[in-house]
């Protein structure tokens, strides 16, 4: 695979869709991959898409100049239309958990940096719906399958955090606070029942249990 020097880019603010920033997504491989999908309104995301497609065309021109005729690979960018008919673009960024250093040959561990709005490092899990910016390296490359541009994740700035699982609270289901029953949060205990078993019945029960020989 051949590639040229990448370009560092920071996206406009968008909405996080799927984020694996604290640990890799291992759905398709044992090592996994750090990833985040950023949704931008098409009006805001189109300039970035055009820039990346332009880089892909530059790589294609480079290969044709060398006498090759590769195909154009599908970019990690998808169209999306929400329920209100508003058009969006989804950009997917990835980072491998490790890579081999070209200088030393050693394996280097890799994790994305995550910062809050005040540029302080954070460890909170970034949930779907969070408002974020993504810093990444756009790398042109050629491989046997064709010419493409990799969106290599570097860091994420979280401007408005939606915590993981918060969509499962009461508000997330469309409820709002009203007058009425208020739970103490503790399940009520059933009153203890007094056994009326006679001594002879108890002896009979113990004999039957021993006969069954069950451990539970």
ABEGO torsion letter per residue (X at the ends): XBBBBBBBBBBBBBBBABBBAABBBAAABAAEBBBBBBBBBAAAAAAAAAAAAAAAAAAAAAAAAAGBBBBBBBBBBBBBBBAAGBBBBBBBBBBBABBBBAAAGBBBBBBBBBBBAAGBBBABBBBBGBBBBBBBBBBBBBBAAEBBBBBBBABBBBABBBBBGAAABAAAAGBBBBBEBBBAGBBBBBBBBBBABBAAAAAAAAAAAAAAGBAX
